[in-house]
Amino acid sequence: MTTDSKMPITVDSTISLKGIVKAIFKDTVHVQIGGKIITLPLSDYKLLKGDS
Protein backbone atom coordinates (compact mmCIF):
# COMPACT_ATOMS: atom_id res chain seq x y z
CA MET A 1 0.00 0.00 0.00
CA THR A 2 1.37 3.38 -0.96
CA THR A 3 0.32 6.92 -0.19
CA ASP A 4 -0.35 9.54 -2.83
CA SER A 5 1.00 12.97 -1.88
CA LYS A 6 -1.40 14.62 -4.35
CA MET A 7 -4.49 13.48 -2.43
CA PRO A 8 -3.63 13.22 1.29
CA ILE A 9 -6.31 11.90 3.65
CA THR A 10 -7.30 14.56 6.15
CA VAL A 11 -10.14 15.19 8.58
CA ASP A 12 -13.38 15.83 6.64
CA SER A 13 -12.01 14.10 3.51
CA THR A 14 -14.52 12.66 1.06
CA ILE A 15 -14.48 8.90 0.46
CA SER A 16 -16.57 6.69 -1.79
CA LEU A 17 -18.03 3.44 -0.51
CA LYS A 18 -20.37 1.01 -2.24
CA GLY A 19 -22.88 -0.99 -0.27
CA ILE A 20 -26.22 -2.78 -0.39
CA VAL A 21 -29.32 -0.83 0.63
CA LYS A 22 -31.06 -2.94 3.28
CA ALA A 23 -33.92 -0.65 4.31
CA ILE A 24 -35.34 2.81 3.57
CA PHE A 25 -37.43 4.60 6.16
CA LYS A 26 -39.02 8.04 6.17
CA ASP A 27 -35.82 9.92 6.96
CA THR A 28 -32.97 7.36 6.85
CA VAL A 29 -31.47 4.70 4.62
CA HIS A 30 -29.70 1.64 6.05
CA VAL A 31 -26.75 0.41 3.97
CA GLN A 32 -24.66 -2.72 4.44
CA ILE A 33 -20.95 -2.15 3.82
CA GLY A 34 -18.92 -5.24 4.53
CA GLY A 35 -20.37 -6.86 7.63
CA LYS A 36 -21.74 -3.62 9.09
CA ILE A 37 -25.05 -1.86 8.52
CA ILE A 38 -24.83 1.91 8.81
CA THR A 39 -27.64 4.46 8.91
CA LEU A 40 -27.45 7.55 6.69
CA PRO A 41 -29.84 10.53 6.79
CA LEU A 42 -31.96 11.10 3.68
CA SER A 43 -31.92 14.84 4.49
CA ASP A 44 -28.54 15.06 2.71
CA TYR A 45 -29.71 13.47 -0.56
CA LYS A 46 -26.97 15.06 -2.70
CA LEU A 47 -24.30 13.55 -0.45
CA LEU A 48 -25.83 10.07 -0.78
CA LYS A 49 -26.00 10.40 -4.58
CA GLY A 50 -22.39 11.57 -4.80
CA ASP A 51 -23.28 14.99 -6.21
CA SER A 52 -21.20 18.01 -5.27
Summary of the structure (lengths in Angstrom):
residues: 52
radius of gyration: 13.7
end to end distance: 28.3
largest distance: 41.3
contacts: 72
relative contact order: 0.16
helix: 15%
strand: 33%
